[in-house]
Amino acid sequence: MMNTKQRKAYLLNQYINNACTPEEFDELMLAIKASPNNDDFDEALKANWERSAHSPVENKLKWADISARIKEKTPKRYHTQVWLKYAACIALALLICTISFYKKTDTGIQYLTAQSLPAKTKVIILADGTHVTLNANSSLRYPEKFSNGQRIVYLKGEAYFDVVHDSKKPFIIYSGALRTQVLGTTFTVSAYNEQKPQKVTVLTGKVGVVDESSKAHALLTPGLCAITDQKNQSLIVSRMADPTDAIAWMDDKMIFEDATLADVAVALSNKYAVKIEINNRRIASRHITAIFQNQSLPDILNGITRLTHARYHVDKSVYTLF
């Protein structure tokens, strides 16, 4: 079992070698922000730096020189392969320093985290009066008080936002790859880790959405939704027949309209925090249209299997459809 310092070193190594998962990257960023000092990170970065020094590619840099070299107006030219080997270390070192700077200037900000339970929703009222309703199995990280001319929160899962208007302080939500910015409006954001694509739906007002991985962006007005399209590195914007379907979960209602059983399994996994597998591709591609309200997971699965002529069994909290 890794201790905290070993875990930080592991995450840094994964990042530098471009091997970290989205979850590991999020964990690394949170660890950097939450760290009271950078000693652990400095040690791990230096270890990676020195390890790279033994590469067969010519090496003329030393760890002690890097800070001064970064500040030089006219950087010295090195072999391209050498520079690429050190780029990740340099970038992460700068990131840690930047985060440390803002941590020092924002010493008055304390963050809180709200978590909803499986199959339960939770309402949070932020310092500015904004109401956030978390869908089941979701979490929101937010400051106790907003400052610095903007309101920033971090969402994992799904939530409905009723944002208080403030023209001087934009409201920004970071959720996976999506950055959603508003002044004051109502909308939903869906960004469970295992659920792809991610989605923003607007009920009132205007919302700006940016996919920071593809740099695609969209301006949404009432009734419009934006869905990430990783294959084409874009945002797909469409109009919903009934935008209130996006918040049906607030009434413990699940609406599936011509949805594949694979998509239904993902939605149920998110809501009930369980693992639902489908071991038959033919069954996974079947489509259903149904509405479930105030029903337990077994009741819903019984209804779905009847509709799709499938069956399921449970083994240690893993539900398998076949």
C-alpha angles and dihedrals in degrees: 000000000000120000122223095271092048091049091053090050090049093050092048091050091049091051096046091050091048089240104114121117121231088258092052091048091052089048091051093050092049091048091052092048094046097045113109090211138005101239095111092048094046091054093048093046091050091050091054090046094052091044089055089052089072092061115123087236112098111269124198099159129094129198092238091057099050099087092053092043092053090055095051113113092215108038118213116251118246133176109286093237091053092051093050091053091058100034095089092051092048094047093049093045090053091047092053091048091049093049090047090053093053092045089057093048093045098048091135094062118095120184126217129196125214120195129192120211125238111283090007133099126215132202121215125187111206126213093265093052095260113149119221122186113196119211118224118299094012135126137204126200111200140158120260086229129015120234144152095063098291142072114226128181134169122224131196113183124002134323144167114228126203099184122199110232116250116161091194096052119047115208113232128189122195111200118164107303093343127096113191120190130188142154097214130332146107123267145132130243123199117191113144110167095240095039117091132209104043118219144203121193124188123213100172136004127006129305130191115211127191127185099212093196095057098020088230113148140187140184111223128201128187113310095017126114132191122212125190116243107197094180093059096028093235146104118254111214119198139159119247120225089221115013091192088071085076090067098038088111089070086072091045089257126140117198121194117183115185088329124162117245088241090060091045090053091053092050092049092046090054095047098045099030093233135121115255117186132185114203096185119072092200091057092043091059095051115114127225137183114203146134122220122187132178091351132136122242094255090052091051093047090049090053093046094049091051090052094048098035090240136125136217141201134194126228120173094334092313113121115204123193118203 
